[in-house]
């Protein structure tokens, strides 16, 4: 039988979780996620977090910075896995917290939470390396399909949260609510855009250099915010060297929570605490230097350059 | 036991394996058209002979080899490898087109396969690298009918050649000389005006000198020496120089990069000394090189305002090969690598060099 508190402690120590426990955890979280809407309604106060990308030690620093769960309520904007060396542990920790405290933590889907992207960017290989089979990866991918696509904090005039950004196919938030989200992220369309788009200084919808989603500008943000009664769009998805970046008269913010991204970028990270009056407090933090606590036979970090 | 300096040199030589692993991964993803089948021949050669190189045992060689080749390379690395390789190849092609009969001199090219593509009766191709690295390439060529034909090797050294022990490997002479291809085992940092290697280089042919991630391991003073020697050696004959090097930009990414590479024992001696495209260009200017130009790989790839070095069709083809998840990171990584051009005080000039979009230029 799965003992959640025990699992949480073991994951924090980077210890291997038995495959059957992972399976049970995934089944349990699906039971919770299946009841959640595409756009979760959330109350303040809450702390919003950006990309994690398998940097478990930095995730632990994040909880020290923002306050432990459940005393602090959290919203994670996706991209839990890939790139870093501890994708599985990072996602297991977040799932275990979700199952243990369902009302104190919300997870929404990022563009990396898909079968296709995780086979290219590390999560698949990591599961295979750690378990000798891809069962664990399969269980986690099942969970991905049930994750919400966005959240609305504080009701009318509140904060709209999504991993990537806006979509030319979405004028009203209600249009997001009717998407059938229980699927692999498509290569185009509203669901894809929400997870892939980026804000940019462009006069209108433009082609994204990522090859998926769109670039959107101040005009699109103003229109969307006005139509839907949104005072702030909070999103992640883009590396920001300073940890966060407000744009468009502070109507949009990018929150980035993976310090020294890929052990290579030298950036700092942040979380955004929203208080009851929708006031914003950015809490920044740096990369953990404690990479040695692992007892898992992990990959020795080789960080590629052109040399 | 290796001395500290020997250890440092061993690490520098090992970077050739990194570059080879990157090229192999890039080729396997379909970036190079047509597919470059010579890369895997060099890989096979390394897997056979690395164990006989200085500072390696059978065990440590296979571990090093696994580390370099086993892991999947991220798309960002494949794309960067493509941009670096193709941008320089474009320049080589145009140089050959403009001058017809000419010479390509690759400094520290190691396991690079570009030589096999461009060596011809009109194009004399020379490669200078550490003796061990030269040996591995030479053995690759001797052991392959196709490569022997490409470099027009007519000797008999390959007949019955079977290197299976360290002693046999040590006994191999690193140099290989044919009518239009030369591989020379030599430590470039020791280059002087009277070095024997110079005798193989034809000072009457317009020459393009290539340095890809090579001069960055030499000190600024050694850089100056090496460049000056070649500049002067060619005298009134045109010598064009292309340098591809990492630059620190003196920012957080650069500091982290220096730190990460230091952990592997890699010291980039010009990384902070010439930290920006401006200071790289200034360095060339000070050395008396003319017609100097510089850009960075982020610009070459079309991630900056200058526009890509590739036509729309090619950009489209490349972007379809692999999903790029993060553009900010690409810009960050690629902007820390520069491509630098300059030529000696010859009356001739490489005119086509102006066809590409450069970030900065000086007279």
Contacts between the chains, C-beta under 8 A, distances in Angstrom:
chain1	res1	chain2	res2	distance
A	82	B	325	7.7
A	111	B	325	6.8
A	112	B	325	6.8
A	116	B	323	7.5
A	117	B	323	6.6
A	117	B	325	6.6
A	120	B	72	7.8
A	120	B	74	7.9
A	120	B	75	6.7
A	120	B	322	6.9
A	120	B	323	6.3
A	121	B	74	7.0
A	121	B	325	6.3
A	122	B	74	8.0
A	125	B	71	7.8
A	125	B	72	6.4
A	198	B	327	7.9
A	209	B	303	7.2
A	209	B	324	7.6
A	209	B	327	5.0
A	210	B	323	8.0
A	210	B	324	5.8
A	210	B	325	7.1
A	210	B	326	7.9
A	210	B	327	5.9
A	211	B	319	5.6
A	211	B	320	7.8
A	211	B	323	6.6
A	211	B	324	6.5
A	212	B	323	7.5
A	238	B	326	7.7
A	238	B	327	8.0
A	238	B	328	5.5
A	239	B	326	6.3
A	239	B	328	4.1
A	239	B	329	5.5
A	239	B	332	7.3
A	240	B	328	7.7
A	241	B	252	6.6
A	260	B	256	6.4
A	261	B	329	6.9
A	262	B	329	7.2
A	263	B	256	7.9
A	263	B	260	7.1
A	264	B	253	7.4
A	264	B	256	6.1
A	264	B	257	7.1
A	264	B	260	6.6
A	264	B	333	7.6
A	265	B	252	7.6
A	265	B	253	5.7
A	265	B	256	6.8
A	265	B	329	6.5
A	265	B	332	6.1
A	266	B	251	7.3
A	266	B	252	3.3
A	266	B	253	4.6
A	266	B	254	7.6
A	266	B	255	5.9
A	266	B	256	3.7
A	266	B	257	7.9
A	267	B	252	6.5
A	267	B	253	8.0
A	299	B	71	7.6
A	300	B	67	7.9
A	302	B	67	6.5
A	302	B	71	7.2
A	303	B	260	4.9
A	304	B	18	7.8
A	304	B	22	7.7
A	304	B	73	6.7
A	304	B	74	7.0
A	304	B	77	5.0
A	305	B	246	7.2
A	305	B	257	6.4
A	305	B	260	7.5
A	305	B	261	6.7
A	305	B	333	7.9
A	306	B	19	7.5
A	306	B	22	6.9
A	306	B	77	7.6
A	306	B	80	5.6
A	306	B	81	6.8
A	306	B	84	6.2
A	306	B	213	6.5
A	306	B	246	7.2
A	306	B	337	6.1
A	307	B	15	4.4
A	307	B	18	5.4
A	307	B	19	6.9
A	307	B	213	5.7
A	307	B	246	7.5
A	307	B	261	7.2
A	307	B	266	6.6
